[in-house]
Amino acid sequence: QVHLVESGGGLVQAGGSLRLSCAASGRDFSINDMGWYRQAPGKQRDLVATITKGGTTNYEDSVKGRFTISRDNAKNTVYLEMNSLKPEDTAVYYCYAKIRRLIAYNDYWGQGTQVTVSS
């Protein structure tokens, strides 16, 4: 019923920028918190940034000052602006949304988008 579709990943040189987007589509739902996570090869999936429905943000320490999470509630979309990218940012990035349908809340994940940062 609800799908999260990510876009914006790719290959970029160190110091460059990328903007990820993730849009929720479907019917009869509302979105609470949203966020971005990433998973590098051989590592756990880690939180990058979250944003509440009201716009309160939290960031993992290593991306503070470089990444900005935002959302457009009218478009059911969350964004991640990534600046000053480093090779260690290389990972598959997953968007997350806590979505309510009827009275139930469930966690939804995007399909993942690859971000590769070269030196």
Disulfide bonds with the S-S distance in Angstrom:
Cys22-Cys95 1.91
